[in-house]
């Protein structure tokens, strides 16, 4: 809190879209369901990290156990969302 954040835009939106295209292609070609889920989890974390990086260092507070635990909680047809668990006290 109270930090000054200056983004350096190390990853552009164009690069994120290209990564999405490649991950989507790789996921579609993967036959093993376990490997496919690992690819999906890695891609989800990449997107979360990209979104959180605009807010500062919140990415280092991610609780991956909590993310996996609540990943299906926000699956509603009318208002889909993803719960992101953070470590620490707020």
C-alpha positions as CSV (number, residue, x, y, z in Angstrom):
1,X,0.0,0.0,0.0
2,X,1.2,3.5,-0.8
3,X,3.7,2.2,-3.4
4,X,4.4,4.0,-6.6
5,X,4.1,1.6,-9.5
6,X,5.7,2.2,-12.9
7,X,4.9,-0.5,-15.4
8,X,7.6,-1.1,-18.0
9,X,5.2,-3.0,-20.3
10,X,7.7,-5.9,-20.7
11,X,5.0,-8.0,-22.3
12,X,2.8,-6.3,-24.9
13,X,-0.8,-7.2,-25.6
14,X,0.3,-8.5,-29.0
15,X,2.7,-10.9,-27.3
16,X,0.0,-12.1,-25.0
17,X,-2.3,-12.8,-27.9
18,X,0.4,-14.7,-29.7
19,X,1.0,-16.8,-26.6
20,X,-2.7,-17.4,-26.3
21,X,-2.8,-18.6,-29.9
22,X,0.1,-21.0,-29.3
23,X,-1.2,-22.3,-26.0
24,X,-4.7,-22.9,-27.5
25,X,-3.1,-24.8,-30.4
26,X,-0.9,-26.9,-28.1
27,X,-3.8,-27.6,-25.8
28,X,-6.0,-28.7,-28.7
29,X,-3.3,-31.1,-30.0
30,X,-2.6,-32.7,-26.6
31,X,-4.1,-36.2,-26.2
32,X,-3.2,-36.9,-22.6
33,X,-5.8,-35.2,-20.3
34,X,-3.4,-34.8,-17.4
35,X,-0.9,-33.0,-19.7
36,X,-3.7,-30.9,-21.1
37,X,-4.8,-29.8,-17.7
38,X,-1.3,-28.8,-16.8
39,X,-1.1,-26.7,-19.9
40,X,-4.4,-25.0,-19.0
41,X,-3.2,-24.3,-15.5
42,X,0.1,-22.8,-16.7
43,X,-1.8,-20.6,-19.2
44,X,-4.3,-19.5,-16.6
45,X,-1.4,-18.4,-14.3
46,X,0.2,-16.5,-17.2
47,X,-3.0,-14.5,-17.7
48,X,-3.4,-13.9,-14.0
49,X,0.2,-12.8,-13.7
50,X,-0.2,-10.4,-16.7
51,X,-3.3,-8.9,-15.2
52,X,-1.8,-8.5,-11.8
53,X,1.4,-7.1,-13.0
54,X,-0.4,-3.8,-13.8
55,X,-1.1,-3.4,-10.1
56,X,2.4,-3.9,-8.9
57,X,3.9,-6.9,-7.0
58,X,0.6,-8.7,-6.2
59,X,1.7,-11.6,-8.4
60,X,4.2,-12.6,-5.6
61,X,1.2,-12.9,-3.2
62,X,-0.7,-15.5,-5.3
63,X,-1.7,-18.6,-3.4
64,X,-1.7,-21.3,-6.0
65,X,-3.3,-23.8,-3.6
66,X,-6.2,-21.4,-3.1
67,X,-6.4,-20.7,-6.9
68,X,-6.7,-24.4,-7.6
69,X,-9.2,-24.8,-4.8
70,X,-11.6,-22.1,-5.9
71,X,-11.1,-22.3,-9.7
72,X,-14.5,-23.8,-10.3
73,X,-16.4,-21.6,-7.8
74,X,-16.9,-18.7,-10.2
75,X,-18.4,-20.8,-13.0
76,X,-21.8,-19.3,-13.3
77,X,-23.6,-18.8,-16.6
78,X,-24.9,-15.3,-15.8
79,X,-21.7,-13.9,-14.1
80,X,-18.6,-16.0,-14.7
81,X,-15.5,-15.0,-12.7
82,X,-12.3,-16.4,-11.3
83,X,-11.4,-16.1,-7.6
84,X,-7.7,-15.3,-7.0
85,X,-6.5,-16.1,-3.6
86,X,-3.7,-13.9,-2.2
87,X,-1.3,-14.7,0.7
88,X,-1.1,-12.4,3.7
89,X,-3.4,-10.3,5.8
90,X,-5.4,-7.5,4.2
